[in-house]
Amino acid sequence: MPSLDLSATATLPVDADAAALAGRVWRPEIGGPAVVTLRGGQVVDVTRSFPTSRDLCESHEPAAALRAADGEAIGSLADILANTPVDGRDPKRPWLLSPLDLQAVKAAGVTFAVSMLERVIEEKARGNPAAAATIRAEIGKLIGDDLSKLKPGSPEAMRLKEVLIKQGAWSQYLEVGIGPDAEIFTKAPPMSTVGTGADAGLHPASSWNNPEPEIVLVVASTGAIVGATLGNDVNLRDVEGRSALLLGKAKDNNAAAAVGPFIRLFDAGFTLDHVRRTTVTLTVAGEDGFTLEGSSSIAKISRDPADLAAQMIGPHHQYPDGAALYLGTMFAPIKDRDAPGGGFTHKYGDIVTIAAPELGSLVNRMKRTDECAPWTYGASHLMRHLAGRGLL
């Protein structure tokens, strides 16, 4: 049976000693979460300086502010990671959480040519994976499979749109893939994301689904992009394929938004340009012996990350607690798992590892949404906890 690799070496960026890393840990002895950073292999509680992850990200120069913050060492990262999985956890010892709390959790869709084509295929297959291979070939003959150089909203893109409409091949996914407006939707409510080592949720109504390895931008209320982390935008292909109006059911489910392991705050050594050059890797290891590997190069994104953030937040839409934005993925797994032509779908117990050298790794085990730990700790609980600690 595959296991979660939650060693400190696997979890952290390759240059962790130089990184400004912010996270959250559940501290049973105080009955609530703490904002933390890493110093010399120790996890340090900085909640008295920054009561929430949101407050840290709203501060002036968050990376410098985090490095200067006083804190309390609460244990080694190795020990806290070892206690993070639900199975075998000691409830009296701390464990790692998602690094997000009050931020809105948003996602951009159809930002890569490959994933755009897969969305068109989902729509035309009406949720039937057996029909996908035939439709994929037909669509590929018509528009090709490399639209990465086509700038969305450009005159060239609009001419392609006119041709596709005339041939009866236009799709709502092509509209957001090559049109002027990005698809940006709400992935999950604030406080509901799960972190590395947690179980991630698959709705049992779905029989065709997949991981979506992505970089997640962390954006302050001003619109400034202050850092990045990793995310798994768990996706139910059959549900959204039946109707795009079921996007909420396909995307927003218990434990279906995984984020972590830490937010890496921007500084001189890690900037948005580093994000633009990052390649995110994916590994799926099943209890049936199945393995799947893939990658998603942000360099091939059709819309620049800064443009996506600007379309999310600005004069027409504000987020006073900031937001986290999944950037989308170019990786759409099509490798057959069971029957030839059946494509890929998850099985319960799959271990999904999403990694990038600059951000570390996010590891989750896939379970039914009703078997994952229920979401019971919301913003009201956090506010009462912080008030009880005298931090509000």
Number of C-alpha atoms within 10 A of each C-alpha: 10 14 14 18 19 24 13 18 13 15 25 24 22 15 12 20 13 11 23 24 27 29 25 28 25 20 18 14 10 11 10 17 24 26 28 28 26 22 16 10 14 18 25 25 26 24 24 18 17 21 22 26 22 24 19 23 29 20 15 10 14 20 22 14 16 23 16 11 15 14 17 13 15 16 15 16 24 16 17 21 21 20 21 24 20 14 9 9 13 14 14 11 16 24 24 28 26 24 28 29 27 21 25 24 24 22 24 24 21 28 27 26 25 19 21 24 26 23 24 22 27 26 23 19 20 17 22 19 22 14 17 23 15 12 17 18 13 13 17 12 10 11 14 12 15 12 19 17 10 17 17 23 17 13 12 12 19 17 11 16 20 12 13 16 12 10 10 9 14 16 18 12 22 20 20 20 29 28 19 15 13 21 19 20 17 16 25 21 16 18 20 26 25 28 30 31 29 25 26 32 27 30 24 11 10 16 19 20 23 22 26 23 31 31 32 28 29 28 27 24 18 14 20 16 24 24 27 27 31 29 32 30 27 25 25 27 26 22 27 22 24 17 15 16 11 14 19 15 14 24 24 21 20 22 28 30 25 26 28 34 30 32 28 28 26 22 17 7 11 17 16 17 10 12 23 17 12 18 19 27 19 24 19 21 22 21 14 12 9 12 15 16 14 15 19 23 18 25 16 20 21 20 23 15 25 15 10 21 24 16 18 23 19 13 8 7 10 14 16 14 19 24 30 27 30 33 29 27 29 27 24 20 18 17 15 13 17 11 9 9 16 18 19 20 20 22 21 15 20 24 26 26 23 27 29 23 17 21 28 24 29 31 31 29 24 25 22 19 18 14 15 19 15 11 12 8 12 14 13 8 12 18 15 13 17 18 12 11 14 10 14 11
